Amino acid sequence: MNLLKDILLQLFFLVVPLLLYYTLVHKRTSKPSEFVRQLAAFFYCTISALMCSTFPILIADDTPFNLSGIPVIMSILYGGYLAGGLTVIALFIYPLISPSSINYLHAYFLIPFLSVLPLLVQTKWRVYPNTIKYLLISTIAAIGAVLHSITFVILGLEIASTISTSIVFVGTTLLLFCLVEYFCGLEELQNQYKKMKKLYHINTIADEVAREFQQPLTMVKGFTQLLGAEHNRANKEYVPIILKELNRAEKIIDSYIKLAKTEAFSSKTLSSKELLDLVTADIQMYANNHHLDFQINSERNLRINGNLNLLAEAISTIIKFCIQSNDGSMKSLQLNHYLQRTEVIFELVMKDGKAEKDPIKTLLHLQEIRKNEEHTPLYSAYTILLAHGGDLHYKNQWFKKSLVLTLPAQVKKNNLVTRNVIRTN
């Protein structure tokens, strides 16, 4: 009975830190950077390993046995070299605090050899298919079982206890691996849902955009050209400006229709600075007319893929809607631009206004937006953002409320998606 309690306690020490790590990295609105993520993996895996070592399973002759090698494996495979290295170092220090023959053998014999294979496959672990992952984790678990057996043979433990502890180690390793893969699969399902949502909204509005925009634009262009045939000062001054804006609008609509008709659309690498310049040119005068202080806080020029005119128009439309919805209560508006893991962030901080009252609630009810002709441009803007792999969410913190627009940063092909492969200027 005591043996079963000890095993369940070890499982508790393994699973609870995993849930805390998942909550920190995947469930929070603002995801941590790669460095912070690895530190979090180190922290939770080390806590798990030390708790397993401090409260071991007592087998024959009260010999302690623990599963602290499993957090080391997981910290290397899923955390990274930094997280894994720091976890191994922490376990090296533990026998100096709690000296015993089993602790010395575990820290200086079992852990180093157990870390070899995870270190060799870490760089490509995330891109391996599931069959290869299961084969590798089974091999690592078998190596751990053999190393535990050698440790207990050195201590002179009976064979029956050695076999039982090896089975416990292999079974627990496979169980924890399945849990980690399950949580990783949840994130993949969320990404697939985002793609499905994108395609649904694109196809829903495609025909409406073609009918509602193309025909009026064609008529307005035709009458404007006829108006320009009359030679007077007003026509010479204003007709070229009108035609220029109409051509710009036509290009945006044509691009959007092409985007809506196919899952994949032709895009090119563009600079986030260039995108911000277009947004600033469109928003600055609009903000001044609403007696609003509009500022952009941008320290880096990042690379993204997409259609420049479409994205600029979409971001500008969403910002204008936020300005309109506050009825003059907003005094200042700041657009923060930065890189967060593999996403380019456009954070719209609204000060002295009711940022949470209307914009985000309206954007979250897309079907109602689509039925209301007044919000058709807003619906189109949000759909364009989804079509580029981006998204929009609301962030409520103690001292500020903001609307966060995200777009995927461009990464080099055939590389894992890490902070080191983000292309920046």
Number of C-alpha atoms within 10 A of each C-alpha: 5 10 11 10 11 19 20 13 16 23 17 15 23 25 16 13 19 22 14 14 18 17 11 17 18 15 12 10 13 12 15 16 16 18 14 12 19 22 19 21 31 29 18 23 31 25 19 26 25 20 19 26 23 13 15 19 23 15 17 12 8 8 14 15 23 25 27 27 26 26 30 28 28 22 27 29 24 20 22 22 18 15 26 28 17 21 26 25 12 17 23 18 12 16 19 11 8 11 10 11 9 16 21 18 18 23 20 14 15 21 21 14 13 22 20 12 17 24 17 12 15 15 16 11 18 15 12 12 9 12 8 12 17 15 11 17 19 17 14 22 24 18 18 25 23 17 19 24 20 17 18 21 13 11 13 10 17 12 12 9 15 21 16 13 21 20 15 14 23 21 14 19 24 17 13 18 18 13 14 17 13 12 15 15 12 12 13 12 12 11 13 12 12 17 17 13 14 23 18 14 21 25 17 13 17 17 13 14 19 14 10 10 14 15 11 11 15 13 10 14 17 13 10 18 15 11 13 18 11 11 9 9 8 10 17 14 11 12 18 14 12 16 17 11 12 17 14 12 18 17 14 18 19 16 16 23 19 14 22 25 14 12 13 11 16 11 13 11 12 16 18 23 17 14 20 21 14 18 21 19 11 16 18 14 13 16 20 11 9 14 13 18 13 18 16 17 12 14 11 13 18 21 20 25 19 22 21 20 18 24 22 20 21 22 23 22 21 22 20 16 16 23 24 15 16 19 11 13 15 21 16 17 22 17 22 17 24 18 21 17 20 20 21 21 21 25 23 24 19 23 17 14 20 16 25 17 11 13 20 17 11 15 18 14 11 18 12 13 18 19 11 11 11 10 17 16 18 24 27 24 21 25 26 25 21 22 25 23 18 21 18 19 14 19 18 12 8 5 6 12 20 23 22 20 21 22 22 20 24 21 20 11 8 7 12 15 16 12 16 13 15 19 14 15 9
